[in-house]
Amino acid sequence: MVQFASYSIKNLVMESLYKLRNVDKKFAGINVAHDMTPKERSECKKLVSEAKQKEADDSSGEYMYRVRGYPGKMRIVQIKARRSTQVLRP
């Protein structure tokens, strides 16, 4: 567990985690997440299941639903789904 001196430094680190996708194999197993209380974990699980249900109910497939935010301030957001456009050439 790592503890930062300020919340802004923690946010900087958390926002830069996407860079871990392109690292050497020896660092590929690193997992970083917010430290949450049991109440925050149960809230997060509830929101994730609600987001999955919303996505299943959306028959258009145009949107994805994801849980975003910091522990204690999490919410479900609607994101426009990316569609791959593949050009077929004769």
BAFI-3210 file (N, C-alpha, C; in Angstrom, 3 decimals, decimal comma, padded with zeros to 6 digits):
// residues 90
n [1|2|3|4|5|6|7|8|9|10|11|12|13|14|15|16|17|18|19|20|21|22|23|24|25|26|27|28|29|30|31|32|33|34|35|36|37|38|39|40|41|42|43|44|45|46|47|48|49|50|51|52|53|54|55|56|57|58|59|60|61|62|63|64|65|66|67|68|69|70|71|72|73|74|75|76|77|78|79|80|81|82|83|84|85|86|87|88|89|90]
n.u [000,852|000,478|000,866|000,027|001,201|-000,544|-003,858|-003,924|-001,516|-001,912|-004,062|-002,753|-001,007|-002,880|-004,207|-002,243|-001,940|-002,650|-000,427|000,910|000,139|001,837|004,299|007,270|007,211|007,764|006,606|003,979|002,085|001,288|-001,108|-003,139|-005,211|-007,838|-007,894|-010,468|-013,185|-015,162|-017,879|-017,728|-016,780|-018,993|-020,873|-019,692|-019,774|-022,545|-023,172|-021,749|-023,145|-025,612|-024,857|-024,134|-026,637|-028,065|-026,666|-027,262|-030,007|-030,133|-031,071|-030,171|-027,411|-025,752|-024,575|-022,294|-022,139|-020,504|-018,793|-017,602|-015,378|-014,268|-013,696|-016,527|-017,642|-018,671|-020,217|-022,570|-021,787|-022,660|-021,376|-020,508|-020,503|-017,747|-017,488|-016,205|-015,112|-014,775|-013,260|-014,009|-012,181|-012,225]
n.v [-001,169|002,207|005,472|008,796|012,192|014,207|014,670|015,529|014,648|011,904|011,733|012,521|010,342|008,239|009,016|008,601|005,928|004,504|004,282|002,042|-000,060|-000,472|-001,525|-003,420|-007,038|-007,851|-005,948|-006,131|-007,407|-005,681|-004,137|-001,409|000,329|002,266|002,568|001,287|001,550|-001,037|-000,290|001,502|-000,266|-002,023|-000,215|000,436|-002,072|-002,344|-000,182|-000,954|-003,280|-002,104|-000,510|-002,491|-003,655|-001,511|-001,308|-003,766|-003,460|-001,470|-001,459|-000,420|-000,427|001,662|003,029|002,768|001,899|002,993|002,927|005,691|007,933|008,977|007,005|007,026|009,075|008,012|007,410|006,530|006,699|007,597|006,497|007,066|004,409|002,957|002,225|-000,106|000,633|-001,019|-001,217|-002,932|-004,215|-004,958]
n.w [000,000|-000,780|000,401|-000,223|000,098|-000,558|-001,931|-004,552|-005,671|-005,586|-007,390|-009,744|-010,126|-010,375|-012,713|-014,564|-014,917|-017,199|-018,752|-017,952|-019,508|-021,640|-020,792|-019,779|-019,500|-016,876|-015,269|-015,875|-014,291|-012,325|-010,312|-009,671|-007,498|-005,945|-002,403|-000,662|001,673|003,282|002,945|000,774|-001,180|-001,444|-002,408|-004,841|-006,160|-006,381|-008,069|-010,368|-011,115|-011,694|-013,874|-015,733|-016,092|-017,235|-019,630|-020,774|-021,110|-022,997|-026,103|-028,498|-028,553|-028,769|-026,704|-023,902|-020,488|-017,669|-014,496|-012,859|-011,119|-007,831|-004,865|-002,834|-004,251|-006,570|-009,751|-012,356|-015,729|-019,073|-022,068|-025,393|-027,601|-029,253|-032,593|-034,790|-037,949|-040,762|-043,820|-046,673|-049,281|-052,723]
ca.u [000,000|001,222|000,109|000,580|001,111|-001,724|-004,826|-003,592|-000,450|-002,568|-004,810|-001,779|-000,559|-004,003|-004,495|-001,146|-001,847|-002,826|000,905|001,381|-000,247|002,918|005,554|007,858|006,421|007,979|005,722|002,623|001,188|001,012|-002,487|-003,248|-006,610|-008,105|-008,170|-011,852|-013,776|-016,167|-019,085|-017,435|-016,707|-020,343|-021,496|-019,099|-020,339|-023,938|-023,166|-021,290|-024,244|-026,597|-024,321|-024,262|-028,055|-028,418|-026,078|-028,034|-031,328|-029,994|-031,172|-029,506|-025,983|-025,055|-023,885|-021,758|-022,336|-019,360|-018,741|-016,464|-015,315|-013,450|-014,470|-017,411|-018,262|-018,793|-021,474|-022,644|-021,740|-023,033|-020,304|-020,822|-019,740|-016,932|-017,807|-015,102|-015,540|-013,812|-013,514|-013,692|-011,724|-012,333]
ca.v [000,000|003,460|006,627|010,026|013,342|015,009|014,053|015,908|013,752|010,615|011,855|012,520|008,959|007,434|009,417|008,168|004,466|003,928|004,072|000,709|-001,043|-000,666|-001,736|-004,753|-008,123|-007,981|-005,014|-006,301|-007,920|-004,665|-003,671|-000,251|000,707|003,065|001,831|001,622|000,934|-002,038|000,396|002,013|-001,431|-002,506|000,791|000,280|-003,294|-002,059|000,676|-001,743|-004,141|-001,221|-000,116|-003,656|-003,814|-000,452|-001,648|-004,890|-002,945|-000,565|-002,305|000,194|-000,722|002,898|003,554|001,901|002,499|002,683|003,594|006,597|008,795|008,578|006,321|007,926|009,992|007,271|007,566|005,832|007,625|007,041|006,767|006,658|003,212|003,040|001,181|-000,263|000,712|-001,760|-001,059|-004,142|-003,891|-006,142]
ca.w [000,000|-000,883|000,877|-000,764|000,987|-000,890|-002,823|-005,927|-006,134|-005,820|-008,635|-010,841|-010,311|-010,858|-014,083|-015,427|-014,901|-018,529|-019,320|-017,567|-020,520|-022,604|-020,085|-019,864|-018,904|-015,439|-014,590|-016,407|-013,267|-011,318|-010,275|-008,793|-007,298|-004,754|-001,172|-000,322|002,857|002,892|002,480|-000,565|-002,081|-001,730|-003,259|-006,162|-006,751|-006,719|-009,253|-011,520|-011,558|-012,323|-015,183|-016,608|-016,400|-018,183|-020,922|-021,315|-021,471|-024,144|-027,289|-029,650|-028,519|-029,091|-025,532|-022,861|-019,169|-016,825|-013,196|-012,801|-009,945|-006,700|-003,828|-002,115|-005,215|-007,817|-010,462|-013,641|-016,862|-020,365|-023,012|-026,758|-027,941|-030,464|-033,572|-035,741|-039,350|-041,541|-045,239|-047,422|-050,633|-053,611]
c.u [000,893|000,318|000,800|000,355|-000,116|-002,599|-004,491|-002,480|-001,031|-003,326|-003,892|-001,314|-001,675|-004,346|-003,424|-001,034|-002,013|-001,478|001,463|001,033|000,913|004,273|006,059|006,987|006,595|007,110|004,257|001,633|000,826|-000,431|-002,567|-004,719|-006,715|-008,317|-009,556|-012,283|-014,774|-017,459|-018,893|-017,358|-018,092|-021,094|-020,994|-019,670|-021,773|-024,019|-022,726|-022,411|-025,354|-026,149|-024,435|-025,711|-028,512|-027,893|-026,830|-029,407|-031,292|-029,954|-030,444|-028,021|-025,129|-024,218|-023,368|-021,983|-021,207|-019,449|-017,464|-016,526|-014,451|-014,299|-015,264|-018,142|-018,427|-020,175|-021,411|-022,653|-022,071|-021,972|-020,736|-019,907|-018,958|-017,328|-016,653|-015,676|-014,455|-014,201|-013,078|-013,327|-011,789|-011,004]
c.v [001,224|004,588|007,888|011,178|014,188|014,273|014,357|015,022|012,375|010,651|011,846|011,102|008,111|007,760|008,936|006,644|003,824|003,623|002,695|-000,359|-001,398|-000,888|-003,161|-005,776|-008,203|-007,022|-005,204|-006,764|-006,915|-004,202|-002,541|000,136|001,572|002,127|002,251|000,913|-000,130|-001,406|000,925|000,873|-001,936|-001,512|000,660|-000,950|-003,069|-001,207|-000,072|-002,647|-003,312|-000,811|-001,274|-003,870|-002,757|-000,779|-002,806|-004,425|-002,032|-001,388|-001,725|-000,164|000,496|003,426|002,437|002,640|002,028|003,455|004,420|007,405|008,206|007,844|007,327|008,896|009,312|007,465|006,771|006,882|006,872|007,470|006,270|005,500|003,446|001,894|001,098|-000,226|000,088|-001,646|-002,332|-003,747|-005,141|-006,688]
c.w [000,000|-000,408|000,376|000,212|000,702|-001,902|-004,277|-006,498|-006,444|-007,139|-009,853|-011,156|-010,916|-012,309|-015,062|-015,540|-016,265|-019,194|-018,973|-018,596|-021,443|-021,946|-020,282|-019,152|-017,392|-014,633|-014,987|-015,341|-012,187|-011,438|-009,260|-008,709|-006,050|-003,562|-000,712|000,956|002,399|002,366|001,053|-001,580|-002,444|-002,617|-004,696|-006,872|-007,198|-007,979|-010,500|-012,024|-012,205|-013,725|-016,175|-017,023|-017,413|-019,571|-021,577|-021,793|-022,694|-025,423|-028,498|-029,706|-028,801|-027,926|-024,629|-021,547|-018,270|-015,513|-013,161|-011,518|-008,858|-005,682|-002,994|-003,025|-006,569|-008,419|-011,767|-014,737|-018,141|-021,369|-024,380|-027,137|-029,233|-031,373|-034,545|-037,149|-040,194|-043,001|-045,932|-048,839|-051,498|-054,038]
res [m|v|q|f|a|s|y|s|i|k|n|l|v|m|e|s|l|y|k|l|r|n|v|d|k|k|f|a|g|i|n|v|a|h|d|m|t|p|k|e|r|s|e|c|k|k|l|v|s|e|a|k|q|k|e|a|d|d|s|s|g|e|y|m|y|r|v|r|g|y|p|g|k|m|r|i|v|q|i|k|a|r|r|s|t|q|v|l|r|p]
***
